[in-house]
C-alpha cells in the first residue's frame, strides 16, 4: 500500500491509500478523485489520465515507454519532464508519498 497525493488544478488535495499492484490511475478512479478521466480504462490509448509528477519524484519513477511517450503528445500542455500517464505507473511500496498534479483539463 502506498499513500498517493493527487492535487487538483485548483489546489485541492486528495491523499489516499492505493494498494500495491494497482496503477495510480486506478487509485484515482477507485477513490473518486476528480481530474483523472481515464477514458480508455488504462489501456494507454488516450491521454485522459495525464498528470504532472512532483519534481522530486520524477527520477524515482520508471522511464516512460515509447507508447506512453506517443500518447503524451495528445495530452493538455504536456511537460517534457514531469508529464506522465497514471495508467502506466504501477503502485509499489517505493511510491509511498508520491505526489501528482492534475492539469487544467484532460483532452
Secondary structure, DSSP 8 states (H G I E B T S, - for coil): -EEEEEE-TTS-EEEEEE-TTSBHHHHHHHTT-TT---TTSSSSSSSTTEEEE-GGGGGGS----HHHHHHHTTSTT--TTTEEEGGG-B--GGGTT-EEEE-S---
